[in-house]
Amino acid sequence: MLSVNPIIAATAANVILGIAIHYAFGSEIGKILEKKTTGFKDMPLRFALEILSSLMKASALYIAILIFQKSELSISETMLTKVYAWFITDIKMNTTMMASFKIAGFFWLGFMVPHILCHLAWDEQMNGRKSVLKAALSLVHLLVMAGVIAYFG
């Protein structure tokens, strides 16, 4: 049975990190991302969506970390490129925290970065700074969530 404590803790850490980043760098990020807020009237809905999204990511990441750490699969570098292989090989030899970071990095590189690159390709302005910022922020969020899951899991 899965413990919900790491999932709830990672969700809370992700939401708190987002709020902290917004308050610390919100105006600079808003300029780069060219975002305009519509005011506070829909803020509860925005927070609800953020919490739901964070809960979904934390749940998936927790399950993935458990599966990757418990699997006995021998993965050779010929199956994957050397970049992806680094994330998967020798997970059992690393500490739980480092293994969680590597798994989060694998998911980021395998799923988030391609998604962001597709948005860049079809973005009307092809704003590279915006895409790099989105990629960096998504990596930071995943690493924080993975760290919290490893700590509480």
Helices and strands as residue ranges (DSSP letters): H 5-33, H 43-70, H 82-88, H 96-107, I 108-112, H 113-122, H 128-152
